[in-house]
Amino acid sequence: MAFLFGTPIQIDILLDNDHEKQKVTKIVNKQKTEIPIYMKNEDIKGKVVITLKDKKYEHQGIKIDFIGSIEYSYDRSSTSNFIQQTVELSRPNIILEEKTMYPFSFNGIDKKYDSYSGKNVRLRYYLRVSVNKKYSSGLSKEQEIWVINYQDEPTKNDPILMDVGVEKCVSIEFKYAKSYYNLTDVVLGQVYFKVVRLPLASMELQIQRKETTGFPPNQTVDTEVLSRYELMDGAPVKGESMPIRVFLANLDLTPTYHNVNNMFSVTYHLHLVLIEEDGKRYFKQCEFKLWRKQPQPIKTSPDAPISVNTDCLAGSQETPYKGSDINKPLPEVQPQQSEEPKEEIKEP
């Protein structure tokens, strides 16, 4: 927190090896802030430095807390702390030195959830130093920590194959190579028009994120369009097919989260929109799952040191997926850049 002008001490939190750590830039208190990244079971160590601005400062104890919390932006009273550990740094005392340093260490804490900052909910980890005073609320300082967890590749990753239609006027088949993607993957698919009896003018694919908070009947669902792609401009004909290719690496994505601490979920969807010449729209969407891949070491030459490609949010860039056989074949087409939908169409 920001300190009031004229406070007799300054509190700083110095994390060990902070200059070596990957950082993510987030908005904290309406300001862009670089936050150090920690892994699930990584220890958090550092020092609290108290700088004296006066001749002396008497306090009733100094402590530091490591806190993991979930808070709703629309209801701060519902904040839930799922982790809170405290280390006592000093008993009641009088500070006389210009600078006083207190080491701290939080070891073996299972930070099982990823940090997340959405529109209506935030899951955060932070350190909070509290300096207590006898006749006042004292002073405090917070330091944000960003936590990410890598996941194993799903053992079962079935393709998605769907037939969708509109009142026998349109019948379209969608084919996707798989249903789980890592954060830097490439979504490959194909659209095949089996019946076309509507004057379609265009087709669009959107990548949507849905953030669900609360419980029914007071549940809130916020939908954000992360990207949109025009798959077709002009009327399709029966038997026509087109490839879909969507690169995920440049999108602001997180893994899929389901019922985190019974407070929120984050899901991702492919949202298809068919547009008639008169502007009438038909749409359908389906969910696809995202996971964070462990980055792989990269060695550029035999004598070069090993480095690791660690995009702090997305993991590592991998070779684009080349596709796989699916039992129901579709006509082959020449590849072209495009995107991928996959669901039944229903009239809004």
C-alpha positions as CSV (number, residue, x, y, z in Angstrom):
1,M,0.0,0.0,0.0
2,A,1.1,3.6,-0.4
3,F,2.4,5.3,2.7
4,L,1.1,8.6,4.0
5,F,3.5,11.5,3.8
6,G,5.6,12.0,6.9
7,T,5.5,8.4,8.2
8,P,8.5,7.8,10.4
9,I,9.6,4.5,8.7
10,Q,9.8,3.0,5.2
11,I,9.1,-0.7,4.7
12,D,10.7,-2.6,1.8
13,I,10.3,-6.3,0.9
14,L,13.4,-7.7,-0.9
15,L,13.0,-11.2,-2.4
16,D,16.0,-13.4,-2.8
17,N,17.2,-13.7,-6.4
18,D,14.5,-11.3,-7.5
19,H,16.7,-10.0,-10.4
20,E,17.0,-13.6,-11.9
21,K,13.3,-14.4,-11.8
22,Q,10.9,-14.3,-14.7
23,K,8.3,-11.6,-14.2
24,V,4.8,-10.9,-15.5
25,T,3.4,-7.3,-16.0
26,K,0.0,-6.8,-14.3
27,I,-2.1,-3.8,-13.2
28,V,-1.9,-3.4,-9.4
29,N,-3.6,-0.4,-7.9
30,K,-4.2,1.1,-11.4
31,Q,-0.4,0.9,-12.1
32,K,1.6,-1.5,-14.3
33,T,3.7,-3.6,-12.0
34,E,6.2,-6.4,-12.7
35,I,5.5,-9.3,-10.4
36,P,8.0,-12.2,-9.9
37,I,6.8,-15.7,-10.9
38,Y,7.0,-18.7,-8.5
39,M,6.2,-22.3,-9.0
40,K,3.8,-24.5,-7.1
41,N,6.2,-25.7,-4.3
42,E,8.9,-23.1,-4.6
43,D,10.1,-21.6,-1.3
44,I,9.7,-17.8,-0.9
45,K,12.6,-16.2,0.9
46,G,13.8,-12.7,1.4
47,K,14.3,-9.8,3.7
48,V,12.2,-7.1,5.2
49,V,14.1,-3.8,5.5
50,I,12.9,-1.1,7.8
51,T,14.4,2.3,7.1
52,L,14.2,4.8,10.0
53,K,13.3,8.4,9.0
54,D,13.3,9.7,12.6
55,K,15.6,9.3,15.6
56,K,13.7,6.2,16.8
57,Y,10.6,4.2,16.3
58,E,8.7,2.2,18.9
59,H,6.5,-0.7,17.7
60,Q,4.5,-3.5,19.3
61,G,5.8,-6.2,17.0
62,I,6.5,-6.9,13.3
63,K,5.2,-9.8,11.3
64,I,5.0,-11.0,7.7
65,D,2.1,-13.0,6.3
66,F,2.0,-15.1,3.1
67,I,-1.6,-15.0,1.9
68,G,-3.5,-16.7,-1.0
69,S,-6.9,-15.2,-1.5
70,I,-9.8,-15.0,-4.0
71,E,-11.8,-11.8,-4.2
72,Y,-14.7,-10.7,-6.3
73,S,-14.4,-7.2,-7.8
74,Y,-18.1,-6.5,-7.2
75,D,-18.2,-7.8,-3.6
76,R,-15.0,-7.4,-1.6
77,S,-16.7,-8.6,1.5
78,S,-16.7,-12.1,0.1
79,T,-12.9,-12.4,-0.1
80,S,-11.7,-15.9,0.9
81,N,-8.2,-16.7,2.1
82,F,-7.3,-20.2,1.3
83,I,-3.7,-19.8,2.5
84,Q,-2.4,-17.8,5.3
85,Q,0.9,-18.4,7.1
86,T,2.6,-15.9,9.5
87,V,6.2,-15.4,10.5
88,E,7.0,-13.2,13.5
89,L,9.9,-10.9,12.7
90,S,10.3,-8.9,15.9
91,R,8.7,-8.6,19.3
92,P,7.8,-5.2,20.7
93,N,10.9,-3.1,20.5
94,I,12.4,0.3,19.7
95,I,14.2,0.8,16.4
96,L,17.3,3.0,16.6
97,E,19.3,2.0,13.6
98,E,18.8,3.7,10.3
99,K,18.3,0.4,8.5
100,T,17.1,-2.8,10.2
101,M,16.9,-6.1,8.3
102,Y,14.7,-9.1,9.1
103,P,15.1,-12.3,7.0
104,F,12.1,-14.5,6.4
105,S,11.3,-17.8,4.7
106,F,8.1,-19.6,3.7
107,N,9.0,-23.2,2.9
108,G,6.9,-26.0,1.4
109,I,3.7,-24.1,0.9
110,D,1.5,-25.9,-1.6
111,K,0.4,-23.1,-4.0
112,K,-2.0,-25.4,-5.8
113,Y,-3.9,-22.7,-7.7
114,D,-2.6,-20.5,-10.5
115,S,-2.7,-16.7,-10.0
116,Y,-5.5,-15.2,-12.0
117,S,-6.7,-11.7,-12.7
118,G,-10.0,-11.5,-14.6
119,K,-12.9,-9.1,-15.0
120,N,-14.9,-10.1,-11.9
121,V,-12.5,-12.2,-9.9
122,R,-8.9,-12.3,-8.8
123,L,-6.8,-15.0,-7.3
124,R,-3.7,-13.6,-5.8
125,Y,-0.8,-14.5,-3.6
126,Y,1.0,-11.8,-1.7
127,L,3.3,-11.0,1.2
128,R,2.1,-8.5,3.8
129,V,4.4,-6.9,6.4
130,S,2.6,-5.5,9.4
131,V,4.2,-3.1,11.9
132,N,1.9,-2.8,14.9
133,K,1.6,0.4,17.0
134,K,0.1,0.6,20.5
135,Y,-2.5,3.3,19.9
136,S,-3.0,3.1,16.1
137,S,-3.5,0.7,13.3
138,G,0.2,0.7,12.5
139,L,1.8,0.4,9.0
140,S,1.8,-2.3,6.4
141,K,3.4,-3.1,3.0
142,E,2.4,-5.7,0.4
143,Q,4.3,-7.5,-2.3
144,E,2.5,-9.5,-5.0
145,I,3.6,-13.0,-6.1
146,W,2.5,-14.6,-9.3
147,V,2.1,-18.4,-9.2
148,I,2.0,-20.7,-12.2
149,N,1.7,-24.5,-12.3
150,Y,2.7,-26.8,-15.2
151,Q,0.5,-29.7,-16.1
152,D,1.0,-33.1,-17.6
153,E,-0.2,-33.7,-21.1
154,P,-3.7,-35.3,-21.2
155,T,-3.4,-39.0,-21.7
156,K,-6.6,-39.0,-23.8
157,N,-7.1,-36.3,-26.4
158,D,-10.0,-37.3,-28.6
159,P,-10.7,-35.4,-31.9
160,I,-13.8,-33.4,-32.2
161,L,-16.2,-34.3,-35.1
162,M,-19.6,-32.8,-35.3
163,D,-22.5,-32.4,-37.7
164,V,-24.5,-29.3,-37.3
165,G,-27.5,-27.9,-39.2
166,V,-30.2,-25.3,-39.5
167,E,-33.7,-26.7,-40.1
168,K,-32.4,-28.8,-43.0
169,C,-31.4,-25.7,-44.8
170,V,-27.7,-26.0,-43.9
171,S,-25.7,-29.0,-42.9
172,I,-22.1,-28.5,-42.0
173,E,-19.5,-31.0,-40.7
174,F,-16.7,-29.8,-38.4
175,K,-13.5,-31.7,-37.7
176,Y,-10.8,-30.9,-35.2
177,A,-7.7,-32.9,-34.5
178,K,-8.0,-32.8,-30.7
179,S,-9.9,-31.3,-27.8
180,Y,-7.0,-30.4,-25.5
181,Y,-4.5,-27.7,-26.4
182,N,-1.5,-26.2,-24.7
183,L,-1.2,-22.4,-24.5
184,T,1.0,-22.1,-27.5
185,D,-0.6,-24.8,-29.6
186,V,-2.2,-24.5,-33.1
187,V,-5.8,-25.4,-33.4
188,L,-6.3,-27.3,-36.7
189,G,-9.6,-28.2,-38.3
190,Q,-11.8,-28.4,-41.3
191,V,-15.3,-27.3,-42.3
192,Y,-17.2,-29.3,-44.9
193,F,-20.5,-28.0,-46.4
194,K,-22.8,-30.9,-47.1
195,V,-26.1,-29.0,-47.6
196,V,-26.3,-25.3,-48.4
197,R,-29.8,-23.8,-49.0
198,L,-29.5,-20.5,-47.3
199,P,-28.0,-17.3,-48.9
200,L,-24.9,-17.3,-46.6
201,A,-22.7,-14.2,-47.0
202,S,-19.9,-15.0,-44.5
203,M,-18.7,-17.1,-41.6
204,E,-16.8,-16.0,-38.5
205,L,-15.0,-17.9,-35.8
206,Q,-14.4,-16.3,-32.3
207,I,-12.2,-17.5,-29.5
208,Q,-14.1,-16.7,-26.3
209,R,-13.3,-16.8,-22.6
210,K,-16.1,-17.3,-20.1
211,E,-15.5,-16.4,-16.5
212,T,-18.2,-17.8,-14.1
213,T,-18.4,-16.5,-10.5
214,G,-20.7,-17.1,-7.6
215,F,-23.5,-19.7,-7.2
216,P,-26.9,-20.0,-8.8
217,P,-29.2,-18.1,-8.7
218,N,-26.7,-15.3,-8.1
219,Q,-24.2,-16.6,-10.6
220,T,-22.4,-14.2,-12.9
221,V,-21.0,-15.2,-16.3
222,D,-18.8,-12.7,-18.2
223,T,-17.9,-13.5,-21.8
224,E,-14.9,-11.9,-23.5
225,V,-14.0,-12.2,-27.1
226,L,-10.3,-12.7,-27.3
227,S,-10.0,-13.0,-31.1
228,R,-12.1,-13.3,-34.1
229,Y,-11.4,-14.6,-37.6
230,E,-13.2,-14.5,-40.9
231,L,-13.4,-18.0,-42.3
232,M,-15.4,-17.2,-45.4
233,D,-16.4,-14.2,-47.5
234,G,-19.0,-15.2,-50.0
235,A,-21.6,-17.9,-50.4
236,P,-20.3,-21.5,-50.1
237,V,-21.5,-24.4,-52.3
238,K,-22.4,-28.0,-51.6
239,G,-19.3,-30.1,-51.2
240,E,-16.9,-27.2,-50.5
241,S,-14.5,-27.5,-47.6
242,M,-12.1,-25.1,-46.0
243,P,-9.3,-25.6,-43.5
244,I,-9.1,-23.9,-40.1
245,R,-5.9,-22.9,-38.4
246,V,-5.8,-20.8,-35.2
247,F,-2.5,-19.9,-33.5
248,L,-3.0,-19.6,-29.8
249,A,0.5,-18.4,-28.8
250,N,-0.3,-14.7,-29.3
251,L,-3.6,-14.7,-27.3
252,D,-3.9,-13.8,-23.6
253,L,-4.8,-17.3,-22.4
254,T,-4.8,-19.2,-19.1
255,P,-5.4,-22.9,-18.5
256,T,-9.0,-24.0,-18.2
257,Y,-10.1,-23.7,-14.5
258,H,-13.1,-25.6,-13.1
259,N,-14.6,-24.6,-9.8
260,V,-11.5,-23.1,-8.2
261,N,-12.0,-23.3,-4.4
262,N,-15.7,-23.5,-5.1
263,M,-15.7,-19.8,-6.2
264,F,-15.0,-19.4,-10.0
265,S,-14.4,-21.2,-13.3
266,V,-12.7,-20.1,-16.5
267,T,-13.5,-21.9,-19.7
268,Y,-12.7,-21.3,-23.4
269,H,-15.0,-21.7,-26.4
270,L,-14.9,-21.8,-30.2
271,H,-17.9,-19.7,-31.2
272,L,-19.1,-20.0,-34.8
273,V,-21.3,-17.4,-36.5
274,L,-23.0,-17.9,-39.9
275,I,-24.3,-14.6,-41.5
276,E,-26.9,-14.5,-44.2
277,E,-27.0,-11.9,-46.9
278,D,-29.8,-10.0,-45.1
279,G,-27.7,-9.9,-41.9
280,K,-29.5,-12.7,-40.0
281,R,-27.1,-14.7,-37.8
282,Y,-26.9,-18.3,-36.7
283,F,-24.4,-19.3,-34.1
284,K,-23.1,-22.3,-32.1
285,Q,-20.2,-22.8,-29.7
286,C,-18.3,-25.6,-28.1
287,E,-15.7,-25.7,-25.3
288,F,-12.1,-26.7,-25.8
289,K,-9.7,-27.3,-22.9
290,L,-6.4,-25.5,-22.3
291,W,-3.4,-26.7,-20.3
292,R,0.1,-25.2,-19.5
293,K,3.0,-27.2,-20.9
294,Q,6.3,-27.5,-19.1
295,P,8.9,-25.6,-21.1
296,Q,11.8,-27.6,-22.6
297,P,15.5,-26.7,-22.3
298,I,16.9,-25.4,-25.5
299,K,20.6,-25.7,-26.4
300,T,21.7,-23.6,-29.3
301,S,25.2,-25.2,-29.8
302,P,27.4,-27.8,-28.1
303,D,29.3,-25.2,-26.2
304,A,26.5,-22.9,-25.4
305,P,24.8,-22.9,-22.0
306,I,21.4,-24.5,-21.8
307,S,18.5,-22.0,-21.6
308,V,14.9,-22.5,-21.1
309,N,12.1,-21.0,-23.1
310,T,9.7,-19.9,-20.3
311,D,7.0,-17.7,-21.4
312,C,5.6,-16.9,-18.0
313,L,2.1,-17.6,-18.9
314,A,2.1,-19.8,-21.9
315,G,5.0,-22.3,-21.5
316,S,7.0,-23.1,-24.6
317,Q,6.5,-22.8,-28.3
318,E,6.1,-26.1,-29.9
319,T,6.0,-27.3,-33.6
320,P,2.5,-26.7,-35.0
321,Y,0.4,-29.8,-34.9
322,K,0.3,-31.6,-38.3
323,G,-3.0,-33.2,-37.8
324,S,-4.1,-36.8,-37.3
325,D,-6.4,-39.3,-39.0
326,I,-10.0,-39.3,-37.9
327,N,-12.2,-42.2,-38.6
328,K,-14.6,-40.2,-40.8
329,P,-12.6,-38.7,-43.6
330,L,-13.3,-35.4,-45.3
331,P,-12.3,-34.2,-48.7
332,E,-8.7,-33.0,-48.8
333,V,-8.0,-29.3,-49.4
334,Q,-5.0,-27.2,-49.9
335,P,-4.0,-25.6,-46.5
336,Q,-4.6,-21.9,-46.0
337,Q,-4.6,-19.7,-43.0
338,S,-7.9,-19.8,-41.2
339,E,-9.5,-20.9,-38.0
340,E,-11.6,-23.5,-36.4
341,P,-15.2,-23.9,-35.1
342,K,-17.1,-27.0,-34.1
343,E,-20.7,-27.1,-33.1
344,E,-24.3,-27.3,-33.9
345,I,-25.8,-24.1,-35.2
346,K,-28.8,-22.7,-33.5
347,E,-30.8,-19.7,-34.4
348,P,-30.7,-16.9,-31.9
